[in-house]
Amino acid sequence: MKREGGRAGIIGGWLIAMLASALPAAWSAAELAERNPLGIYADRMTGAFTPQLYWQFLRWWLPIAVPVSLLALACMFLNRRAD
């Protein structure tokens, strides 16, 4: 009996969840770079993003991304073949 979905469905759902969880953090980081208080998040001369902006994005995104990834791994483990 062929199972529908399986790992491909889990990985697809994981990718969608990772993208969806990154959008609010990216939106907030873009707003922060636009406001750029004290010139910390974007270089005032070139407008290039600074490493502090990337770290802030990760601080907002990782608390969501890590549990989502762990849940996907648990689902893949529970959905393994019983050979």
Secondary structure, DSSP 8 states (H G I E B T S, - for coil): ---SSHHHHHHHHHHHHHHHHHHHHHHHHHHHHHH-GGG-SB-TTT--B-HHHHHHHHHHHHHHHHHHHHHHHHHHHHTS---
